[in-house]
Structures are given as C-alpha cells and as structure tokens.
C-alpha cells in the first residue's frame, strides 16, 4: 500500500523568502500570524528531525529572513542567497534540498504565486513530492489563491500547518514525546 501522507523521515522543510520586503505587501494584521505559523512549523520540524533549508531572495538588496525566522532556525543553518524565483533553478539550493536525502518537500514562505509556485513546480520536475502550506504562505490580494490553484492543478498537495504537523507526528506516542520540545504556545490562527 502506498503511503500518501507526508512523512517526517522523508520530508525536508523549505523556508522561502520570509523577508520584510515581501511581508510588507500583505495586510498589516496578516504579517505576524503568518510569521508565527512559519516559525512554529520550523520548531516542529526541528523537534521531529525534519531538515530545514532556508533561503532569501537577493540578500544584499532585500535583507535576510525576518528575525523570528532566523531565531527559529537550527543553529548554523545556511541562508541561501536565492537569485531565481524557483529554488530548483539554482543548483546550490537544489543540491542542498537533495543532500538531505529526502524526497518530500514542504514549502512555506512568500510569495505564493511566484517563488512558492515556481519552487513547487521545479521540485516536482526534480522528482520531489511537494506540499505547499496554505496558511504558512502568502501573497497580496488574489495572488495567494491563484498560486495555490496553480500548484494544485500541477499535483502539488495543498495542506495546512496543522495538517502537515499531524502527518509528521502520526501517533500519540510521538505527540507526547515532542510536545515538551515545541511547547504549548501556538501562533495566532493556529488551533491543534
């Protein structure tokens, strides 16, 4: 029987362009909750042994990921200077994804219709099974939904922070083991 769920043993979390220049395009009240869900999922990934590959578009011009994201990343995480919209189009970032030995990519960050969608499609082409986290990605206005629709049409799994978390956890023993590692505080907009 084929396992259609995302597995913590096969997943890599790609954190894409969570930078002020892109967050500033979103409604003010949407920014902190989105960053909170991204950072919470990074923490869950770390607790579950899911590798994290982080990147920022044009570091020199647009700056690094926002401070909460940097603080959530495992110590020593490389922030790749992404010079393309779709991460699979940059050999060093694609190599970092492949070097994890994982074949499932979970994508969070900005912007849904450009860098997330192009990364998802490129990773599909590179042989990954891909999930885009709808409530941990963003783009202004209708562009968010357009990006989700484009990815869904291409067979990218559209999921949620809660959904991918429970797919990674899978059972109550694992849940009991990692709850102390991630704490009980949840970001705005996330209910488990």
DARAUR-V834108 format. One record per residue. N is the residue number from 1. PSI is psi in whole degrees, 0 to 359 (* if undefined). Layout:
n=N psi=PSI
n=N psi=PSI
This chain:
n=1 psi=133
n=2 psi=133
n=3 psi=113
n=4 psi=359
n=5 psi=156
n=6 psi=139
n=7 psi=139
n=8 psi=335
n=9 psi=350
n=10 psi=355
n=11 psi=151
n=12 psi=138
n=13 psi=122
n=14 psi=120
n=15 psi=111
n=16 psi=115
n=17 psi=44
n=18 psi=76
n=19 psi=152
n=20 psi=320
n=21 psi=328
n=22 psi=321
n=23 psi=325
n=24 psi=345
n=25 psi=344
n=26 psi=159
n=27 psi=141
n=28 psi=317
n=29 psi=353
n=30 psi=343
n=31 psi=303
n=32 psi=317
n=33 psi=321
n=34 psi=312
n=35 psi=321
n=36 psi=317
n=37 psi=322
n=38 psi=311
n=39 psi=323
n=40 psi=317
n=41 psi=325
n=42 psi=314
n=43 psi=319
n=44 psi=318
n=45 psi=313
n=46 psi=315
n=47 psi=330
n=48 psi=2
n=49 psi=21
n=50 psi=122
n=51 psi=151
n=52 psi=128
n=53 psi=121
n=54 psi=148
n=55 psi=160
n=56 psi=138
n=57 psi=124
n=58 psi=71
n=59 psi=318
n=60 psi=322
n=61 psi=318
n=62 psi=352
n=63 psi=175
n=64 psi=175
n=65 psi=157
n=66 psi=155
n=67 psi=317
n=68 psi=325
n=69 psi=313
n=70 psi=319
n=71 psi=330
n=72 psi=336
n=73 psi=147
n=74 psi=146
n=75 psi=136
n=76 psi=3
n=77 psi=129
n=78 psi=134
n=79 psi=106
n=80 psi=135
n=81 psi=98
n=82 psi=121
n=83 psi=6
n=84 psi=165
n=85 psi=317
n=86 psi=119
n=87 psi=331
n=88 psi=346
n=89 psi=358
n=90 psi=113
n=91 psi=321
n=92 psi=321
n=93 psi=316
n=94 psi=319
n=95 psi=322
n=96 psi=321
n=97 psi=314
n=98 psi=327
n=99 psi=343
n=100 psi=342
n=101 psi=10
n=102 psi=152
n=103 psi=8
n=104 psi=128
n=105 psi=127
n=106 psi=126
n=107 psi=133
n=108 psi=156
n=109 psi=211
n=110 psi=156
n=111 psi=144
n=112 psi=317
n=113 psi=350
n=114 psi=275
n=115 psi=324
n=116 psi=310
n=117 psi=314
n=118 psi=324
n=119 psi=316
n=120 psi=312
n=121 psi=320
n=122 psi=320
n=123 psi=322
n=124 psi=313
n=125 psi=334
n=126 psi=3
n=127 psi=6
n=128 psi=149
n=129 psi=133
n=130 psi=138
n=131 psi=135
n=132 psi=131
n=133 psi=105
n=134 psi=320
n=135 psi=8
n=136 psi=24
n=137 psi=162
n=138 psi=158
n=139 psi=156
n=140 psi=146
n=141 psi=223
n=142 psi=351
n=143 psi=328
n=144 psi=308
n=145 psi=322
n=146 psi=320
n=147 psi=317
n=148 psi=317
n=149 psi=317
n=150 psi=316
n=151 psi=316
n=152 psi=319
n=153 psi=335
n=154 psi=11
n=155 psi=23
n=156 psi=135
n=157 psi=125
n=158 psi=122
n=159 psi=189
n=160 psi=167
n=161 psi=311
n=162 psi=315
n=163 psi=310
n=164 psi=325
n=165 psi=310
n=166 psi=333
n=167 psi=320
n=168 psi=322
n=169 psi=307
n=170 psi=325
n=171 psi=163
n=172 psi=328
n=173 psi=316
n=174 psi=319
n=175 psi=313
n=176 psi=325
n=177 psi=322
n=178 psi=342
n=179 psi=315
n=180 psi=334
n=181 psi=329
n=182 psi=349
n=183 psi=174
n=184 psi=348
n=185 psi=132
n=186 psi=146
n=187 psi=160
n=188 psi=134
n=189 psi=358
n=190 psi=124
n=191 psi=129
n=192 psi=*
